[in-house]
Amino acid sequence: EAAAADEAALQEAKENEVSMLIEEIKADKGAIEANMHKLPDGVKERLESAEFAESCIDKFKQVDIDGNGVLTPEELFPIIQEMLAADEWAITMEHCTRFTEIFDADGNGCISVDEFHVFNQFVALLSFIEAQSPEAAAADEA
């Protein structure tokens, strides 16, 4: 039971960490650019490359099954889970809705292909920052 309680507390802490980062980005989308320096040079260059932009467009087209040119929070949810699965982030549907609100530059409630590129840069940054967290470092050492 103690292990289950510890696991629940860790899950809640991860959800809170995601929520805090979402709020920082929501308050200032410049926080993405401001935090890009935390990435290794090779990763940063990849995220800013034409190839990465093209891969985002390809991924967008794969997920936009109905072909309407936008992704809803429900369509984003499995993408976020897939992109962050290895990092075991506690991503909820509420997070996806909030991500959509943040990256939805035109206010239509969905993510367009252009917005999706910036969104993917954010998810990559989020994944890297989580991997650098003390909990991740402790897990790597175990």
Backbone bond lengths (Angstrom), bond angles and torsions (degrees), N, CA, C in turn:
res aa  C-N    CA-C-N  psi(-1)  N-CA   C-N-CA  omega(-1)  CA-C   N-CA-C  phi
1 E - - - 1.453 - - 1.522 111.30 -
2 A 1.326 116.74 -37.38 1.463 120.33 178.85 1.524 110.19 -63.80
3 A 1.339 116.00 -39.05 1.460 119.99 179.07 1.528 110.54 -64.67
4 A 1.320 116.79 -40.18 1.465 120.68 178.13 1.525 110.71 -65.12
5 A 1.320 117.08 -39.94 1.464 120.95 178.12 1.523 110.58 -65.63
6 D 1.346 116.75 -40.51 1.460 120.59 177.23 1.520 110.88 -63.55
7 E 1.332 116.30 -41.97 1.463 121.56 178.96 1.532 110.44 -62.92
8 A 1.325 117.01 -43.11 1.465 121.38 178.70 1.530 110.61 -64.00
9 A 1.320 116.95 -40.67 1.465 121.03 179.13 1.530 110.60 -65.81
10 L 1.335 117.14 -40.27 1.456 121.37 177.84 1.521 110.86 -65.04
11 Q 1.327 116.79 -42.25 1.466 121.76 178.19 1.526 109.84 -60.77
12 E 1.325 116.82 -45.41 1.462 121.11 179.64 1.525 110.55 -63.62
13 A 1.323 117.33 -40.61 1.470 120.98 178.66 1.522 110.55 -62.60
14 K 1.343 116.99 -40.06 1.464 120.27 178.40 1.524 111.01 -66.73
15 E 1.330 117.19 -42.01 1.462 120.27 177.38 1.526 110.15 -61.21
16 N 1.332 116.60 -41.50 1.463 120.64 179.07 1.522 111.23 -65.45
17 E 1.327 117.20 -38.36 1.464 121.23 178.89 1.528 110.19 -63.69
18 V 1.323 116.86 -43.43 1.463 121.05 176.65 1.528 109.34 -61.37
19 S 1.320 116.89 -45.99 1.461 121.15 -179.11 1.519 111.82 -60.23
20 M 1.334 117.00 -40.82 1.460 120.16 -179.98 1.526 110.91 -65.37
21 L 1.336 117.51 -41.47 1.455 120.41 178.37 1.525 110.44 -66.34
22 I 1.320 117.26 -39.10 1.461 120.96 177.20 1.534 109.50 -59.50
23 E 1.323 116.73 -44.82 1.465 120.17 -179.61 1.522 111.12 -63.48
24 E 1.336 117.60 -39.21 1.462 120.69 178.25 1.522 110.31 -62.72
25 I 1.330 116.40 -44.85 1.467 120.68 179.99 1.530 110.09 -67.88
26 K 1.333 117.16 -39.19 1.465 120.75 179.25 1.523 110.59 -62.47
27 A 1.327 116.54 -40.96 1.459 120.87 -179.78 1.523 110.86 -67.22
28 D 1.327 116.30 -32.64 1.461 119.78 -176.81 1.522 109.43 -156.90
29 K 1.342 116.25 100.98 1.467 119.29 179.56 1.519 110.91 -60.94
30 G 1.323 116.58 -19.20 1.459 120.55 175.05 1.513 111.54 -62.89
31 A 1.338 117.44 -15.62 1.462 121.05 178.56 1.530 110.49 -63.21
32 I 1.323 117.86 -26.45 1.468 120.32 176.73 1.521 108.02 -64.43
33 E 1.322 115.79 -54.54 1.465 120.09 -179.87 1.523 110.94 -62.05
34 A 1.331 116.03 -38.66 1.463 120.75 -179.12 1.521 112.06 -64.78
35 N 1.322 117.56 -26.56 1.466 121.38 -179.06 1.525 113.12 -97.21
36 M 1.327 117.75 -6.54 1.471 120.58 -178.76 1.524 111.57 -61.00
37 H 1.325 117.44 -27.74 1.469 120.09 179.80 1.529 112.23 -63.13
38 K 1.326 116.90 -18.06 1.460 120.72 179.89 1.531 111.36 -72.73
39 L 1.310 115.99 -17.52 1.461 120.42 -178.38 1.526 110.73 -81.29
40 P 1.330 117.08 146.85 1.470 118.98 172.56 1.532 109.16 -59.39
41 D 1.330 116.56 150.00 1.467 120.95 -176.40 1.522 112.93 -51.69
42 G 1.338 117.04 -43.68 1.458 120.33 -178.63 1.520 112.94 -62.60
43 V 1.327 116.18 -39.36 1.471 120.78 179.20 1.529 109.34 -68.92
44 K 1.316 116.39 -45.34 1.469 120.67 179.78 1.534 110.23 -59.26
45 E 1.327 116.56 -45.93 1.469 120.36 179.09 1.513 111.11 -60.48
46 R 1.333 116.67 -40.44 1.470 119.85 179.41 1.525 110.50 -63.02
47 L 1.338 117.24 -45.11 1.459 121.02 -178.04 1.529 112.48 -65.60
48 E 1.312 116.23 -22.61 1.466 120.28 -179.53 1.524 112.06 -100.21
49 S 1.339 117.50 3.89 1.465 121.56 -175.49 1.525 112.63 -84.40
50 A 1.331 114.19 159.63 1.464 120.85 175.40 1.527 110.33 -65.57
51 E 1.337 116.56 -33.24 1.464 120.52 179.81 1.530 110.80 -64.39
52 F 1.341 116.57 -40.63 1.462 119.88 178.28 1.529 109.79 -65.00
53 A 1.328 116.53 -42.91 1.465 120.53 178.30 1.527 110.01 -58.89
54 E 1.329 116.54 -43.44 1.464 121.19 179.35 1.527 111.24 -64.54
55 S 1.341 117.31 -39.76 1.465 119.84 179.07 1.528 110.60 -66.42
56 C 1.326 116.96 -32.90 1.469 120.40 176.28 1.519 110.88 -65.73
57 I 1.325 116.24 -41.36 1.468 120.45 178.33 1.527 109.73 -63.47
58 D 1.328 117.06 -44.12 1.471 120.90 178.92 1.525 110.98 -60.75
59 K 1.345 116.67 -45.73 1.468 121.09 -179.96 1.528 110.06 -63.02
60 F 1.322 116.27 -42.02 1.463 121.58 178.93 1.530 109.73 -57.36
61 K 1.333 116.35 -47.98 1.465 120.84 -178.50 1.530 111.57 -62.86
62 Q 1.341 117.07 -36.36 1.464 120.78 178.64 1.527 111.23 -64.82
63 V 1.318 115.83 -39.08 1.465 120.47 -174.69 1.531 112.06 -84.45
64 D 1.318 117.23 -27.74 1.462 121.99 -179.46 1.525 109.20 -79.22
65 I 1.330 114.58 67.96 1.464 121.61 -172.78 1.525 112.26 -61.28
66 D 1.336 116.61 -38.25 1.464 118.67 -179.28 1.526 112.53 -79.81
67 G 1.348 117.17 -5.08 1.461 121.25 174.34 1.519 115.02 67.18
68 N 1.341 117.04 23.03 1.463 118.90 -177.89 1.530 113.11 -85.46
69 G 1.340 117.41 -0.32 1.458 121.05 174.90 1.513 115.03 83.18
70 V 1.328 118.06 6.32 1.465 121.70 177.79 1.526 109.54 -141.85
71 L 1.344 115.09 156.88 1.462 121.16 176.11 1.520 108.80 -115.82
72 T 1.323 115.48 131.33 1.464 121.42 177.24 1.533 108.80 -84.93
73 P 1.331 117.95 166.84 1.467 118.89 175.35 1.532 112.16 -54.93
74 E 1.328 116.77 -36.89 1.468 120.59 179.23 1.533 111.20 -64.30
75 E 1.333 117.00 -36.42 1.462 120.43 177.88 1.530 111.36 -74.05
76 L 1.334 116.79 -29.61 1.461 120.88 179.27 1.523 113.01 -74.36
77 F 1.324 116.73 -30.32 1.461 121.09 -173.47 1.530 113.15 -52.76
78 P 1.349 119.41 -52.42 1.472 118.31 -179.95 1.528 112.84 -65.68
79 I 1.329 117.70 -29.52 1.467 120.70 178.14 1.519 109.59 -65.26
80 I 1.313 116.02 -47.06 1.463 120.58 -179.42 1.518 109.82 -63.35
81 Q 1.318 116.83 -44.53 1.468 119.97 178.52 1.527 110.74 -59.79
82 E 1.316 116.91 -43.38 1.464 121.27 -179.97 1.523 110.87 -64.39
83 M 1.329 116.73 -45.29 1.455 120.73 -176.65 1.527 112.49 -67.62
84 L 1.315 117.03 -30.94 1.459 120.25 -176.28 1.522 113.49 -109.35
85 A 1.323 117.36 4.89 1.471 120.53 -175.17 1.523 112.61 -55.96
86 A 1.302 117.23 -41.80 1.466 119.88 -177.63 1.522 111.35 -65.22
87 D 1.307 116.75 -24.16 1.453 120.83 -177.88 1.524 112.63 -93.34
88 E 1.319 116.75 -2.92 1.461 123.04 176.38 1.531 113.36 54.19
89 W 1.312 115.34 40.45 1.469 119.32 176.06 1.509 108.94 -71.58
90 A 1.281 115.07 149.11 1.463 121.43 179.01 1.531 108.27 -91.51
91 I 1.317 116.99 81.58 1.460 122.31 -178.55 1.519 108.68 -94.82
92 T 1.325 115.36 128.61 1.461 121.32 179.88 1.524 109.35 -113.13
93 M 1.322 116.08 167.36 1.462 120.22 175.75 1.528 110.05 -61.39
94 E 1.331 117.06 -34.96 1.465 120.62 177.28 1.533 110.37 -60.48
95 H 1.347 116.75 -40.71 1.464 119.79 176.57 1.528 109.96 -60.18
96 C 1.333 117.54 -43.32 1.466 121.20 -179.06 1.517 111.28 -61.72
97 T 1.323 116.32 -40.89 1.459 120.55 177.73 1.528 109.78 -63.48
98 R 1.326 116.45 -41.90 1.459 120.26 179.05 1.524 111.49 -68.30
99 F 1.337 117.47 -38.77 1.465 120.48 175.21 1.526 109.51 -57.94
100 T 1.320 115.90 -45.38 1.460 120.73 -179.38 1.520 110.33 -60.16
101 E 1.320 117.45 -45.35 1.463 120.97 179.28 1.527 111.19 -59.49
102 I 1.327 116.47 -39.88 1.464 120.80 -177.62 1.526 111.80 -69.46
103 F 1.321 116.81 -46.09 1.462 120.74 -172.33 1.527 113.33 -92.23
104 D 1.304 117.70 -2.76 1.465 123.28 179.67 1.526 109.05 -82.12
105 A 1.329 115.99 82.05 1.467 121.78 -174.69 1.528 112.75 -63.41
106 D 1.334 117.83 -32.71 1.466 119.36 -176.89 1.532 113.58 -94.31
107 G 1.336 116.64 0.64 1.460 120.80 173.34 1.513 116.55 71.87
108 N 1.358 117.75 23.52 1.468 119.20 -178.65 1.524 113.38 -92.75
109 G 1.337 116.89 4.38 1.464 120.48 177.92 1.512 114.54 83.35
110 C 1.327 116.75 5.55 1.458 122.63 -178.59 1.520 109.44 -136.31
111 I 1.319 115.85 169.47 1.461 122.28 177.97 1.531 108.50 -105.67
112 S 1.336 116.35 122.74 1.467 120.95 176.24 1.525 108.85 -84.28
113 V 1.312 116.93 173.88 1.456 120.98 -178.26 1.532 110.88 -62.64
114 D 1.320 118.84 -38.48 1.469 121.39 178.28 1.523 110.74 -66.80
115 E 1.307 116.69 -42.68 1.468 121.52 178.66 1.530 110.71 -65.94
116 F 1.330 116.47 -30.50 1.458 122.15 -178.10 1.535 111.45 -64.87
117 H 1.316 117.45 -34.69 1.471 121.39 178.58 1.523 110.45 -61.96
118 V 1.329 117.73 -49.17 1.462 121.96 178.81 1.530 109.48 -64.12
119 F 1.318 115.99 -40.43 1.457 121.25 177.59 1.534 110.82 -57.42
120 N 1.338 117.10 -44.78 1.467 121.22 179.89 1.525 111.87 -65.33
121 Q 1.321 117.60 -36.13 1.460 120.10 175.10 1.528 109.46 -61.30
122 F 1.332 116.10 -42.40 1.462 120.61 178.90 1.527 111.10 -62.49
123 V 1.328 117.48 -45.44 1.464 120.79 -178.43 1.531 110.03 -62.85
124 A 1.323 117.06 -39.72 1.470 119.97 177.99 1.528 110.41 -64.28
125 L 1.317 116.58 -42.14 1.460 120.68 177.48 1.524 110.61 -63.11
126 L 1.314 116.36 -44.78 1.461 122.02 178.10 1.528 110.79 -57.74
127 S 1.305 116.35 -45.18 1.456 121.81 -179.95 1.527 110.76 -62.41
128 F 1.330 116.82 -44.10 1.462 120.39 -179.64 1.528 110.86 -65.13
129 I 1.321 117.31 -45.14 1.464 120.81 -179.00 1.527 109.95 -61.65
130 E 1.331 117.21 -42.60 1.467 120.17 179.04 1.520 110.31 -62.32
131 A 1.325 116.94 -39.61 1.464 120.53 -179.48 1.522 111.39 -65.63
132 Q 1.320 116.74 -22.36 1.466 121.35 179.73 1.525 112.67 -91.99
133 S 1.338 116.90 -2.25 1.465 120.39 -176.56 1.527 110.20 -67.01
134 P 1.343 117.85 156.61 1.459 120.31 178.43 1.530 113.42 -56.91
135 E 1.340 117.03 -36.30 1.458 119.93 179.33 1.524 110.54 -63.65
136 A 1.338 117.08 -41.81 1.468 121.18 -179.88 1.519 109.96 -66.98
137 A 1.323 117.31 -40.67 1.468 121.15 179.30 1.525 110.06 -63.35
138 A 1.330 117.25 -40.80 1.457 120.99 178.87 1.525 110.63 -65.75
139 A 1.322 116.93 -39.17 1.463 121.22 179.26 1.526 109.93 -66.14
140 D 1.336 117.14 -38.18 1.465 121.09 178.96 1.521 111.51 -65.15
141 E 1.339 115.64 -34.25 1.459 119.84 -178.16 1.524 112.04 -76.95
142 A 1.323 117.64 -23.04 1.476 122.20 -176.35 1.507 111.38 -73.22
